[in-house]
Amino acid sequence: EQVIVEAYDWVATGTLKLYLRNVGSSDVQIAAIYVGGAADTSGATGVISVKQSTSFTPSLPAVITPGTAYVVKVVTKTGGVFSFSCIAGTSG
């Protein structure tokens, strides 16, 4: 399993859009997403096929500070954890 953040859009601090790509050799089932330690409650789960990408829009913590880096963790059904840093108020 290997998941990367291909890009993200967090220009509007109330909405984070993650573009995830499966660069591994088997399908990956996303089980949970955490932003700044807060669990996503929107139900942003799904399967990403090998060499494919998809987008997720997880729910966010109540308070987001523009310009602050937040750790985004993507957890797979098999227990894999992939951590990324995203800066509120920007895209990357």
Protein Blocks (a to p, Z undefined) as FASTA:
>chain_A
ZZddfbdcfkbmmbccdddddfbfbdcddfbdceehiacfklpacdddehiacddddddd
fbdcehiacddddddfkopacdddddehiaZZ
